[in-house]
């Protein structure tokens, strides 16, 4: 893939950072609502919390997650960082892909189930929906940390490409 121009790279970076930070904030919001629903003694408050989680799940989770994944992939492929040249980029990509899939196939169905119970007047707390946003939040903080710190070295492929570029 050809390298992105500087204006395109900067614009895409702004989109990626804004959406990724939004995803972290969204997950923190889901965690707060989940804690509220799980710990409250009020069935009405639990129902409101779980129904609010459904709004986040239906309208925000997947679009934000997918934009974060696609913008990150475009940045990695359209810049010198590459997708498989540096371990931190590689780890970040796979963690993002896994969390997108878990959001689509585990978190959203769990939220839908709780919201349906809440709408039926029988909200029953689910520890899984307390754990999922907790793990997601920790994962996003870790992804953010490796994005800033850029730990680890190049991959084997990245090392070969770097040596080839230096000798040319």
Buried (B, 14 or more C-beta within 10 A) or exposed (E): EEEBEEEEBEEBBEBBBEBBEBBBEBBBBBBBBBBBBBEBEEBEBBBBBBBBBBEBBEEBBBEBBBBBBBBBBBBBBBBEBBBBBBBBBBBBBEBBBEBBEBBBEEBBEBBBBBBBBBEEEEBEBBEEBBEBBBBBBEBBEEBBEBBEEBEEEBBEBBEEBEEEEEEE
